[in-house]
Amino acid sequence: MTMFILTSAAIVSLAVITVFAVNNVPSEEVYAETQVTSAVTTTVRYTLRDYNGKLALFIGDEDIPSEVYDVMTKSFGEEDREMLRRGIIVDTEEEMRGLVEDYTS
């Protein structure tokens, strides 16, 4: 009788371990979704620079500004004008908004 109880306990334990192991293996769909999600992350760069004597915002690698402000770059000091000739690059929209606010107010 003791042998029957030990054998039954071993079978039940094995069944519980098998169910636990099968339920914790991620499906291929979940694994694929994780790979796609991490591969999609990109960074948009914003550049504030001089464009025909005015302050302009360029997004990404565009040659045409997405916005031209009614602010003449000649009104800035030499150091700012030089930085704007080369272009001031920021990586976030928040940084870009702060920079535009600094130069337009």
N, CA and C of each residue as an Amber inpcrd file, in Angstrom:
protein
   315
   0.8100000  -1.1960000   0.0000000   0.0000000   0.0000000   0.0000000
   0.8560000   1.2650000   0.0000000   1.9330000   1.2620000   0.7850000
   2.8290000   2.4080000   0.8340000   3.4680000   2.6430000  -0.5280000
   3.8200000   1.5610000  -1.2190000   4.4190000   1.6790000  -2.5370000
   3.4350000   2.2960000  -3.5270000   2.1610000   1.9720000  -3.4300000
   1.1320000   2.5230000  -4.3080000   0.9990000   4.0370000  -4.0750000
   1.0220000   4.4780000  -2.8350000   0.8870000   5.8990000  -2.4970000
   2.1010000   6.6660000  -3.0090000   3.3020000   6.1230000  -2.8510000
   4.5130000   6.7900000  -3.3310000   4.5270000   6.8870000  -4.8520000
   4.0980000   5.8290000  -5.5140000   4.0490000   5.8370000  -6.9750000
   3.0260000   6.8520000  -7.4630000   1.8670000   6.8970000  -6.8260000
   0.8160000   7.8630000  -7.2000000   1.3040000   9.2880000  -6.9920000
   1.9910000   9.5380000  -5.8860000   2.5110000  10.8750000  -5.5840000
   3.5440000  11.2810000  -6.6370000   4.3860000  10.3520000  -7.0520000
   5.4000000  10.6360000  -8.0630000   4.7550000  10.9680000  -9.4020000
   3.7150000  10.2530000  -9.7860000   3.0140000  10.4920000 -11.0510000
   2.3360000  11.8610000 -11.0330000   1.6900000  12.1740000  -9.9220000
   1.0180000  13.4780000  -9.7970000   2.0480000  14.6000000  -9.8480000
   3.1720000  14.4320000  -9.1710000   4.2250000  15.4510000  -9.1760000
   4.7610000  15.6660000 -10.5790000   4.9820000  14.5780000 -11.3060000
   5.4720000  14.6730000 -12.6710000   4.4620000  15.4010000 -13.5590000
   3.1820000  15.1270000 -13.3790000   2.1280000  15.7830000 -14.1600000
   2.0960000  17.2830000 -13.8660000   2.2370000  17.6660000 -12.6070000
   2.2270000  19.0840000 -12.2240000   3.4340000  19.7930000 -12.8300000
   4.6010000  19.1890000 -12.7780000   5.8120000  19.7880000 -13.3440000
   5.6630000  19.9490000 -14.8520000   5.1120000  18.9570000 -15.5220000
   4.9260000  19.0150000 -16.9770000   3.9680000  20.1450000 -17.3530000
   2.8490000  20.2620000 -16.6630000   1.8740000  21.3280000 -16.9420000
   2.5100000  22.6890000 -16.6990000   3.2490000  22.8400000 -15.6180000
   3.8980000  24.1060000 -15.3020000   4.9100000  24.4800000 -16.3810000
   5.7050000  23.5270000 -16.8080000   6.7290000  23.7860000 -17.8190000
   6.1080000  24.1540000 -19.1580000   5.0540000  23.4680000 -19.5720000
   4.4010000  23.7360000 -20.8520000   3.7510000  25.1160000 -20.8430000
   3.1450000  25.5240000 -19.7390000   2.4610000  26.8170000 -19.6650000
   3.4110000  28.0020000 -19.5740000   4.6610000  27.7810000 -19.2270000
   5.6070000  28.8900000 -19.0840000   6.5380000  29.0590000 -20.2730000
   6.3940000  28.2760000 -21.3140000   7.2040000  28.4280000 -22.5220000
   6.5150000  29.4500000 -23.4170000   7.1920000  30.5760000 -23.7410000
   6.5470000  31.5820000 -24.5900000   6.2920000  31.0390000 -25.9860000
   5.1620000  31.4110000 -26.5050000   4.8260000  30.9610000 -27.8530000
   5.6920000  31.6870000 -28.8680000   5.7750000  31.1570000 -30.0810000
   6.5550000  31.7900000 -31.1430000   5.9910000  33.1650000 -31.4700000
   4.6680000  33.2990000 -31.3560000   4.0220000  34.5760000 -31.6550000
   4.4960000  35.6600000 -30.6880000   4.5510000  35.3490000 -29.3980000
   5.0040000  36.3220000 -28.4050000   6.4660000  36.6650000 -28.6570000
   7.2820000  35.6740000 -28.9510000   8.6980000  35.8960000 -29.2130000
   8.8880000  36.7880000 -30.4400000   8.1480000  36.5240000 -31.5000000
   8.2500000  37.3190000 -32.7300000   7.8050000  38.7520000 -32.4720000
   6.7420000  38.9360000 -31.6990000   6.2470000  40.2740000 -31.3970000
   7.2930000  41.0650000 -30.6230000   7.9790000  40.4250000 -29.7050000
   9.0260000  41.0880000 -28.9410000  10.1580000  41.5390000 -29.8520000
  10.5450000  40.7170000 -30.8000000  11.6110000  41.0840000 -31.7170000
  11.2120000  42.2700000 -32.5900000  10.0120000  42.2710000 -33.1080000
   9.5490000  43.3550000 -33.9750000   9.4610000  44.6500000 -33.1900000
   8.9290000  44.6080000 -31.9810000   8.7750000  45.8050000 -31.1730000
  10.1200000  46.4610000 -30.9020000  11.1290000  45.6930000 -30.5730000
  12.4250000  46.2840000 -30.2590000  13.1430000  46.7790000 -31.5060000
  12.8300000  46.2600000 -32.6580000  13.5060000  46.6720000 -33.8880000
  12.9170000  47.9550000 -34.4670000  11.7330000  48.3880000 -34.0290000
  11.0450000  49.5290000 -34.6190000  11.5000000  50.8650000 -34.0280000
  12.1810000  50.8630000 -32.9070000  12.5860000  52.0900000 -32.2440000
  13.5190000  52.9130000 -33.1390000  13.1230000  54.1710000 -33.3940000
  13.9460000  55.0650000 -34.2020000  14.0270000  56.4230000 -33.5210000
  14.9990000  57.1990000 -33.9150000  15.1710000  58.5290000 -33.3590000
  15.0360000  59.5470000 -34.4780000  14.1940000  60.5400000 -34.2450000
  14.0420000  61.6450000 -35.1910000  14.9460000  62.7660000 -34.7040000
  15.7380000  63.3020000 -35.6010000  16.6260000  64.3980000 -35.2410000
  16.0390000  65.7000000 -35.7530000  16.1600000  66.7190000 -34.9440000
  15.6930000  68.0490000 -35.3010000  16.9100000  68.9570000 -35.4220000
  16.9260000  69.7970000 -36.4430000  18.0310000  70.7320000 -36.6200000
  17.4730000  72.1380000 -36.7640000  17.9710000  73.0290000 -35.9480000
  17.6120000  74.4410000 -36.0360000  18.8040000  75.1310000 -36.6830000
  18.5610000  75.8330000 -37.8090000  19.6770000  76.4940000 -38.4800000
  19.1990000  77.6760000 -39.3170000  20.1630000  78.3890000 -39.8290000
  19.8930000  79.5360000 -40.6850000  19.4020000  79.0480000 -42.0450000
  18.3720000  79.7130000 -42.5600000  17.8440000  79.3990000 -43.8890000
  17.4720000  80.7250000 -44.5430000  18.2800000  81.1540000 -45.4890000
  18.0590000  82.4320000 -46.1720000  17.9490000  83.6030000 -45.1960000
  18.7820000  83.5680000 -44.1640000  18.8110000  84.6700000 -43.2000000
  17.7720000  84.5880000 -42.0980000  16.9550000  83.5260000 -42.1140000
  15.9340000  83.3600000 -41.0700000  16.1630000  82.0580000 -40.3090000
  15.6100000  82.0040000 -39.1310000  15.6730000  80.8130000 -38.2940000
  14.7270000  79.7610000 -38.8590000  15.2120000  78.5300000 -39.0220000
  14.3860000  77.4830000 -39.6190000  14.5920000  76.1510000 -38.8930000
  13.5440000  75.3330000 -38.9310000  13.5610000  74.0070000 -38.3150000
  13.5460000  72.9400000 -39.4010000  14.4870000  72.0160000 -39.3240000
  14.5780000  70.8980000 -40.2590000  14.3670000  69.6170000 -39.4660000
  13.5920000  68.7030000 -40.0140000  13.3310000  67.4250000 -39.3470000
  14.0000000  66.3140000 -40.1470000  14.7540000  65.4850000 -39.4440000
  15.4570000  64.3890000 -40.1090000  16.5290000  64.9250000 -41.0370000
  16.6670000  64.3020000 -42.1960000  17.6890000  64.6850000 -43.1680000
  17.1430000  65.5740000 -44.2800000  16.0010000  66.1830000 -44.0560000
  15.3660000  67.0080000 -45.0860000  16.1960000  68.2480000 -45.4050000
  16.1980000  68.6340000 -46.6670000  16.8870000  69.8440000 -47.1050000
  15.9710000  71.0640000 -47.0850000  14.6800000  70.8160000 -47.0760000
  13.6910000  71.8900000 -47.0360000  13.1650000  71.9720000 -45.6060000
  13.1340000  73.1780000 -45.0230000  12.6930000  73.2920000 -43.6260000
  11.2110000  72.9560000 -43.4620000  10.9040000  72.3690000 -42.3270000
   9.4960000  72.0980000 -42.0330000   8.8150000  73.3630000 -41.5220000
   9.6320000  74.2980000 -41.0170000   9.0850000  75.5780000 -40.5650000
  10.1730000  76.6440000 -40.6460000   9.7850000  77.8290000 -41.1240000
  10.6860000  78.9850000 -41.1520000  10.0520000  80.0410000 -40.2590000
  10.8340000  80.5290000 -39.3140000  10.3250000  81.5050000 -38.3440000
  10.6430000  82.9230000 -38.8200000   9.8140000  83.8510000 -38.4240000
   9.9940000  85.2480000 -38.8010000  11.0030000  85.9100000 -37.8530000
  12.1760000  85.2750000 -37.7640000  13.2500000  85.7690000 -36.9060000
  14.5160000  85.8080000 -37.7550000  15.0760000  86.9790000 -37.9100000
  16.2940000  87.1370000 -38.7090000  17.4990000  86.6950000 -37.8730000
  18.3180000  85.8390000 -38.4490000  19.4790000  85.3360000 -37.7100000
  20.5410000  86.4180000 -37.4960000  20.5150000  87.4810000 -38.3020000
  21.4940000  88.5570000 -38.1040000  21.2460000  89.3200000 -36.7960000
  20.0760000  89.1070000 -36.1850000  19.7780000  89.7710000 -34.9160000
  20.4530000  89.0870000 -33.7270000  21.0610000  87.9190000 -33.9520000
  21.7420000  87.1870000 -32.8850000  23.2140000  87.5700000 -32.8270000
  23.8470000  87.2530000 -31.7260000  25.2860000  87.4840000 -31.5750000
  26.0720000  86.5580000 -32.4950000  27.3550000  86.8620000 -32.6560000
  28.2160000  86.1070000 -33.5760000  28.2600000  84.6160000 -33.2290000
  28.3670000  84.2860000 -31.9560000  28.4500000  82.8720000 -31.5540000
  27.1760000  82.1160000 -31.9380000  26.0130000  82.7080000 -31.6820000
  24.7400000  82.0680000 -32.0540000  24.6110000  81.9430000 -33.5690000
  25.0120000  82.9820000 -34.2940000  24.9380000  82.9280000 -35.7560000
  25.8130000  81.7970000 -36.3050000  27.0000000  81.6410000 -35.7360000
  27.8980000  80.5700000 -36.1820000  27.2930000  79.1950000 -35.8820000
  26.7160000  79.0340000 -34.6940000  26.0680000  77.7530000 -34.3460000
  24.9140000  77.4700000 -35.3070000  24.1550000  78.4930000 -35.6530000
  23.0250000  78.3160000 -36.5620000  23.4820000  78.0750000 -38.0000000
  24.6260000  78.5750000 -38.3730000  25.1760000  78.2750000 -39.7050000
  25.4860000  76.7840000 -39.8180000  26.0590000  76.2350000 -38.7490000
  26.4040000  74.8020000 -38.7320000  25.1810000  73.9340000 -38.4690000
  24.2230000  74.4630000 -37.7300000  23.0180000  73.7260000 -37.3660000
  23.1240000  73.1960000 -35.9430000  22.0880000  73.4150000 -35.1820000
  22.0210000  72.9070000 -33.8070000  21.1010000  71.6930000 -33.8310000
  21.6530000  70.5290000 -33.5110000  20.9110000  69.2670000 -33.6020000
  20.4780000  68.8060000 -32.2170000  19.2000000  68.4310000 -32.1020000
  18.6720000  67.8360000 -30.8730000  17.8970000  66.5710000 -31.2430000
  17.7610000  65.6640000 -30.2800000  17.1530000  64.3600000 -30.5570000
  15.7000000  64.2150000 -30.1240000  15.2010000  65.1330000 -29.3070000
  13.8230000  64.9830000 -28.8460000  12.9860000  66.2060000 -29.2050000
  11.6980000  65.9800000 -29.2930000  10.7780000  67.0870000 -29.5930000
  10.7990000  68.1080000 -28.4640000  10.9390000  67.6350000 -27.2440000
  10.9780000  68.5340000 -26.0890000  12.1820000  69.4770000 -26.1690000
  13.3500000  68.9390000 -26.5070000  14.5420000  69.7730000 -26.6680000
  14.3510000  70.7670000 -27.8060000  13.7500000  70.2960000 -28.8830000
  13.5180000  71.1560000 -30.0420000  12.5950000  72.3140000 -29.6700000
  11.5190000  72.0140000 -28.9670000  10.5760000  73.0780000 -28.5710000
  11.2590000  74.1130000 -27.6750000  12.0810000  73.6450000 -26.7420000
  12.8060000  74.5620000 -25.8600000  13.7690000  75.4490000 -26.6300000
  14.4660000  74.8740000 -27.5870000  15.4180000  75.6220000 -28.4100000
  14.6980000  76.6740000 -29.2570000  13.6020000  76.2800000 -29.8730000
  12.8170000  77.2230000 -30.6820000  12.3130000  78.3520000 -29.8000000
  11.8340000  78.0130000 -28.6230000  11.3360000  79.0480000 -27.7030000
  12.4520000  80.0190000 -27.3250000  13.6450000  79.4850000 -27.0540000
  14.7800000  80.3400000 -26.6940000  15.1150000  81.3270000 -27.8110000
  15.0970000  80.8720000 -29.0350000  15.4890000  81.7320000 -30.1620000
  14.3680000  82.6230000 -30.6770000  13.1290000  82.2930000 -30.3950000
  12.0240000  83.1090000 -30.9350000  11.4190000  84.0590000 -29.9140000
  11.8260000  83.9890000 -28.6740000  11.2310000  84.9000000 -27.6720000
  12.1840000  85.9860000 -27.2410000
